Amino acid sequence: MLIDLHTHSYVSDGTESPGDLVRAAAQQGLSVVALTDHDQTSGWEEAAQTALETGIGLVPGMEISCRTDNHISVHLLAYLHDPLNEDLLAEINRARSSRVTRAQRMVELLSEDFPITWDTVQEQTHEDATIGRPHIADALVAAGVVGDRSEAFARILVPGSRYYVGHYAVDPVEAVELVKRANGVPVFAHPLAAARGRVVAENVFHDMIDAGLAGVEVFHRDNPEHARTQLLKLAKQEDLIVTGSSDYHGTGKPNRLAENTTARDQLERILELGTGSHSVGIS
């Protein structure tokens, strides 16, 4: 089985609809795909319907943006949680609102030097999507300022630039607790991806594990080989689920479906633990 447990549709910062993403996964030969849009679950219904039509298995999920008290970014994948859990909903709605306010301020700053406006950024999004840096990057591409998203992030939207504005994000330990209370399965996404910025210290891993962290995303293009070895050792010591994923964003990133995958027995552990929602088409 080919199992890819980390993908994004245009509900967050991917470039394909949830249905088209699932169809692309089926065409790629995947047996199971997870939809994990940032702080959003509105793509689940369309993805589930397409999964039934195409015969591929679907794990509904979400990626939660977190930040430690020393301002290190952490991403937490939640699988099979209850999308209507009030505590978790309140937290992600707060984050989404902050993202929009932050994006508006970034566009104000950028418009002083580049030919983009809030309207041109909105043209790069789809209904129900939360506007973020990827959409601002797409507006910069459309304006001819940069060649692609990667260049926009590296040159203009990078933390520390005069255009960068922070946004609210929940503490990762609290996020783990929220996902657990929503009967979901919390997995630490690309935890040692140093190319993305600073990574958390060992004590943060253990604090998250104490709070109920169920797994770590080991096989991801942004985790270097030595980091994968370190993560596999931790997973063995703490009996954590080990996942591998593409972090696919359509044409928004170079990541390709199934470039990293998850073993069947690890998926089975997720399916056993997650009771807040149901997988589709997985026997």
C-alpha positions as CSV (number, residue, x, y, z in Angstrom):
1,M,0.0,0.0,0.0
2,L,1.1,3.5,-0.8
3,I,-0.1,5.8,2.1
4,D,0.5,9.6,2.1
5,L,-0.7,11.3,5.3
6,H,0.1,15.0,4.7
7,T,-1.5,17.0,1.8
8,H,-3.1,20.4,1.3
9,S,-5.9,21.6,-1.0
10,Y,-6.8,25.2,-1.9
11,V,-8.9,25.3,1.2
12,S,-5.6,26.3,2.8
13,D,-2.5,26.9,0.7
14,G,-2.6,24.2,-1.9
15,T,-3.5,24.8,-5.5
16,E,-6.1,22.1,-6.2
17,S,-9.6,21.5,-4.9
18,P,-10.0,18.7,-2.3
19,G,-11.7,16.6,-5.0
20,D,-8.9,17.2,-7.5
21,L,-6.3,16.4,-4.9
22,V,-7.9,13.1,-4.1
23,R,-8.1,12.3,-7.8
24,A,-4.5,13.2,-8.3
25,A,-3.6,10.8,-5.4
26,A,-5.6,8.0,-6.9
27,Q,-3.9,8.6,-10.3
28,Q,-0.5,8.5,-8.5
29,G,-1.3,5.0,-7.3
30,L,-1.9,5.9,-3.7
31,S,-4.1,3.5,-1.6
32,V,-4.7,6.1,1.1
33,V,-4.3,9.9,1.4
34,A,-4.9,12.3,4.2
35,L,-6.2,15.8,3.7
36,T,-4.6,18.1,6.2
37,D,-5.4,21.7,5.4
38,H,-4.1,24.3,7.7
39,D,-6.6,25.1,10.5
40,Q,-9.4,24.0,8.3
41,T,-11.7,21.0,7.8
42,S,-14.1,22.4,5.2
43,G,-12.6,20.3,2.5
44,W,-13.4,17.0,4.2
45,E,-16.8,16.5,2.6
46,E,-15.7,17.0,-1.0
47,A,-12.6,14.9,-0.4
48,A,-14.7,12.0,1.1
49,Q,-17.1,12.0,-1.8
50,T,-14.3,11.9,-4.4
51,A,-12.6,9.1,-2.4
52,L,-15.7,7.0,-2.6
53,E,-15.9,7.7,-6.4
54,T,-12.3,6.9,-7.1
55,G,-11.9,4.0,-4.7
56,I,-9.0,5.5,-2.7
57,G,-8.9,5.6,1.1
58,L,-9.2,9.0,2.9
59,V,-8.0,10.0,6.4
60,P,-9.5,13.3,7.3
61,G,-7.1,15.6,9.2
62,M,-5.8,19.1,9.8
63,E,-2.5,20.8,10.3
64,I,-2.4,23.2,13.3
65,S,0.1,26.0,13.4
66,C,1.7,26.3,16.8
67,R,4.4,28.4,18.4
68,T,6.5,27.8,21.5
69,D,7.1,30.4,24.2
70,N,10.5,31.2,22.6
71,H,8.8,31.8,19.2
72,I,9.7,28.6,17.4
73,S,7.2,27.5,14.9
74,V,5.7,24.0,15.3
75,H,3.2,22.3,13.1
76,L,0.9,19.6,14.5
77,L,-1.0,17.1,12.4
78,A,-4.4,16.1,13.8
79,Y,-6.0,12.9,12.3
80,L,-9.6,11.7,12.8
81,H,-10.5,14.3,15.3
82,D,-14.0,15.7,15.9
83,P,-14.3,18.7,13.6
84,L,-17.0,20.2,15.8
85,N,-15.2,20.0,19.1
86,E,-15.9,23.4,20.6
87,D,-12.5,23.9,22.3
88,L,-10.5,23.0,19.2
89,L,-12.8,25.0,17.0
90,A,-12.4,28.1,19.2
91,E,-8.6,27.8,19.0
92,I,-8.3,27.3,15.2
93,N,-10.9,30.1,14.6
94,R,-8.7,32.4,16.7
95,A,-5.7,31.4,14.7
96,R,-7.5,31.9,11.3
97,S,-8.7,35.3,12.4
98,S,-5.2,36.3,13.3
99,R,-3.8,35.1,10.0
100,V,-6.2,37.3,8.1
101,T,-5.3,40.4,10.1
102,R,-1.7,39.6,9.7
103,A,-2.0,39.1,6.0
104,Q,-3.8,42.4,5.6
105,R,-1.0,44.2,7.4
106,M,1.7,42.5,5.3
107,V,-0.1,43.5,2.1
108,E,-0.2,47.1,3.3
109,L,3.6,47.0,3.9
110,L,4.3,45.3,0.6
111,S,2.1,47.6,-1.4
112,E,4.5,50.4,-0.5
113,D,7.2,48.8,-2.7
114,F,5.4,46.3,-5.0
115,P,2.4,46.4,-7.3
116,I,0.0,44.2,-5.1
117,T,-3.1,45.0,-3.2
118,W,-5.5,43.1,-1.0
119,D,-7.7,42.6,-4.0
120,T,-4.9,41.1,-6.1
121,V,-4.1,38.7,-3.2
122,Q,-7.8,37.7,-2.9
123,E,-7.7,36.8,-6.6
124,Q,-5.2,34.1,-5.7
125,T,-7.5,32.4,-3.2
126,H,-10.7,30.3,-3.2
127,E,-13.9,30.5,-1.2
128,D,-13.5,29.6,2.5
129,A,-9.7,29.7,2.2
130,T,-7.8,31.5,4.9
131,I,-5.5,34.0,3.3
132,G,-1.8,33.6,4.3
133,R,1.7,34.1,3.1
134,P,1.4,31.6,0.2
135,H,-1.4,33.6,-1.3
136,I,0.6,36.8,-0.9
137,A,3.5,35.0,-2.6
138,D,1.2,34.0,-5.5
139,A,0.1,37.7,-5.9
140,L,3.8,38.6,-6.1
141,V,4.3,35.9,-8.8
142,A,1.3,37.2,-10.7
143,A,2.7,40.7,-10.5
144,G,6.0,39.6,-12.0
145,V,7.9,40.5,-8.8
146,V,9.2,36.9,-8.3
147,G,9.3,33.7,-10.3
148,D,7.6,31.4,-7.8
149,R,6.4,31.0,-4.3
150,S,9.8,29.7,-3.1
151,E,11.5,32.9,-4.3
152,A,8.9,35.0,-2.6
153,F,9.4,33.3,0.7
154,A,13.2,33.4,0.4
155,R,13.5,37.0,-0.7
156,I,10.5,38.9,0.6
157,L,8.3,37.1,3.0
158,V,11.0,35.6,5.2
159,P,10.8,36.2,9.0
160,G,12.9,39.2,9.8
161,S,12.1,41.1,6.6
162,R,10.4,44.5,7.0
163,Y,7.3,43.0,5.4
164,Y,6.9,40.1,7.8
165,V,4.2,40.3,10.5
166,G,3.7,37.6,13.1
167,H,0.3,36.0,14.0
168,Y,-1.3,34.2,16.9
169,A,-0.5,30.5,17.3
170,V,-1.3,28.0,20.1
171,D,1.4,26.5,22.2
172,P,2.2,23.0,20.9
173,V,1.6,21.2,24.2
174,E,-1.8,22.8,24.4
175,A,-2.5,21.9,20.8
176,V,-1.7,18.2,21.6
177,E,-4.1,18.3,24.5
178,L,-6.9,19.9,22.3
179,V,-6.5,17.2,19.6
180,K,-6.7,14.5,22.3
181,R,-9.8,16.0,23.8
182,A,-11.3,16.0,20.3
183,N,-10.6,12.3,20.1
184,G,-8.0,12.8,17.4
185,V,-4.5,11.6,16.8
186,P,-1.8,14.3,17.2
187,V,1.4,13.8,15.1
188,F,4.4,16.2,15.1
189,A,4.9,17.4,11.5
190,H,8.4,17.6,10.0
191,P,9.8,18.2,13.6
192,L,13.5,18.6,12.7
193,A,13.2,20.6,9.5
194,A,16.0,23.0,10.2
195,A,15.9,24.5,6.7
196,R,12.5,26.0,7.7
197,G,14.0,27.8,10.7
198,R,14.8,26.9,14.4
199,V,13.7,23.6,15.7
200,V,12.5,22.8,19.2
201,A,14.7,21.4,21.9
202,E,14.4,17.9,23.2
203,N,12.4,19.0,26.3
204,V,9.6,20.2,24.0
205,F,9.3,16.8,22.4
206,H,8.9,15.2,25.9
207,D,6.4,17.8,27.0
208,M,4.3,17.1,24.0
209,I,4.7,13.3,24.5
210,D,3.6,13.8,28.2
211,A,0.5,15.7,26.9
212,G,-0.4,12.8,24.6
213,L,1.6,13.2,21.3
214,A,1.0,10.0,19.4
215,G,3.5,10.2,16.6
216,V,6.2,11.9,14.6
217,E,6.5,12.6,10.9
218,V,9.9,11.1,10.2
219,F,10.0,10.7,6.5
220,H,9.6,14.2,5.1
221,R,11.8,16.0,2.6
222,D,12.7,18.7,5.1
223,N,13.9,16.3,7.8
224,P,17.6,15.6,6.9
225,E,19.0,12.0,7.2
226,H,20.6,12.5,10.6
227,A,17.4,14.0,11.9
228,R,15.4,11.0,10.7
229,T,17.8,8.7,12.6
230,Q,17.3,10.7,15.7
231,L,13.5,10.7,15.3
232,L,13.3,7.0,14.7
233,K,15.3,6.4,17.9
234,L,12.9,8.7,19.8
235,A,9.9,6.9,18.3
236,K,11.2,3.5,19.4
237,Q,12.0,4.7,22.9
238,E,8.5,6.3,23.4
239,D,6.5,3.9,21.3
240,L,5.4,6.7,18.9
241,I,3.7,6.2,15.5
242,V,6.1,6.9,12.6
243,T,4.7,8.5,9.5
244,G,6.1,9.6,6.1
245,S,4.4,12.1,3.9
246,S,4.8,14.4,0.9
247,D,3.3,17.6,2.3
248,Y,1.9,18.1,-1.1
249,H,0.6,21.5,-2.2
250,G,-0.1,21.0,-5.9
251,T,1.9,23.4,-7.9
252,G,2.5,25.6,-4.8
253,K,5.6,23.5,-3.8
254,P,7.9,21.1,-5.5
255,N,6.7,18.3,-3.1
256,R,5.2,15.4,-5.1
257,L,2.6,12.9,-3.9
258,A,3.9,9.7,-2.5
259,E,7.5,11.0,-2.4
260,N,7.5,9.7,1.2
261,T,4.9,7.3,2.6
262,T,3.7,5.7,5.8
263,A,3.7,1.9,6.6
264,R,0.4,0.1,6.8
265,D,0.9,-0.9,10.4
266,Q,1.5,2.7,11.4
267,L,-1.7,3.8,9.7
268,E,-3.6,1.0,11.5
269,R,-2.4,2.5,14.8
270,I,-3.8,5.9,13.8
271,L,-7.1,4.3,12.7
272,E,-7.4,2.6,16.1
273,L,-6.7,5.7,18.2
274,G,-8.7,8.2,16.2
275,T,-12.4,8.1,17.2
276,G,-13.5,11.7,16.6
277,S,-14.3,11.2,13.0
278,H,-14.2,8.3,10.4
279,S,-11.9,7.3,7.6
280,V,-13.4,6.7,4.2
281,G,-12.9,3.6,2.1
282,I,-10.1,1.9,4.2
283,S,-10.7,-1.8,5.0
